[in-house]
Amino acid sequence: MPSSTGNESNPAGPQQAGPPDSVDRLLAGWARVQPELDFSPVAIVQRLGKVRRFLDAEIEAGFVEFGLNGPDYIALATLRLHENTGGVSQRYLMRELGLTSGTISVRVDRLVEQGLATRTADPADRRNTLVALTDSGRERLDRVTPAHLDLENRMLSALGPDERDTLRTLLHRLLVSFEGSTPDVESPGLGMTLAPAHLAVTMRRAVGLPPITGLLVREVTPGSPADKAGIRTGDVLTAVDGRSLRAIDTLHTALSTGATLHIELTRGVADHHTVTVDPGSPDPGATASGDPRPGSHLI
């Protein structure tokens, strides 16, 4: 349920330009029923869901013309990107596409039955199965991909180039916050595992602490730059070099300069600190060891 933020003057958020959509009507209804609550997140989340449904319907209709569906195309594209390896293991496809073993088996069966892929035993591991594109599968993919890209481009016709760039940047930031991230091997590491802002709020509430927007420190590697700066597990990093730290890309941008970082953090209820972190040079022995929990950022 949305929480109160004191935005009682306009609980649905800022007025939209142009004619109202279905979400505007929903927000107007809630504003009448519970005007004391801030429903502005609904304006974004509901629109993302509704736009996604329109996109999915159009995309699926486009694939039908080529005898495929969306999952077929994703599987074929994944095989195409790895076709020089002699085949992709079914286990790899399962992990890459986020599917269960049974679901990926059904999907591969469908491609094999259409003559678009082959399934063979892995000579290096008889328990494993390798899946590869056939010539027919490659030809089908080469025909459908240009048409698919043209369809996606047409579906974004309401947005100009600058608007598309802005939307791409914002969606990238949001997706990374859910997927998590790892540093490039060439980049200096700070030696921390961080939870994104939405999890930081949830985790602090779970232990009775007030919500704070920032990146929650889950782990600090001994001897790392973060450890030397005095950053501790449980701290919430709220700003870096004067910029609000709501997303990991802000910290990555600051880190990419190679300069010393000035990080503001909150410890406990309201113990505020500013620490100086010297990234130094890459040190594999002093970087975060990894965190299997979804959404974690290793930096």
Secondary structure, 3 states (H helix, E strand, C coil): CCCCCCCCCCCCCCCCCCCCCHHHHHHHHHHHHCCCCCCHHHHHHHHHHHHHHHHHHHHHHHHHCCCCCHHHHHHHHHHHHCHHHCCEEHHHHHHHHCCCHHHHHHHHHHHHHCCCEEEEEECCEEEEEEEEECHHHHHHHHHHHHHHHHHHHHHCCCCCHHHHHHHHHHHHHHHHHHHCECCCCCCCCCCEEEECHHHHHHHHHHCCCCCCCCEEEEEECCCCHHHHCCCCCCCEEEEECCEECCCHHHHHHHHHCCCCEEEEEEECCCEEEEEEECCCCCCHHHCCCCCCCCCCEEC
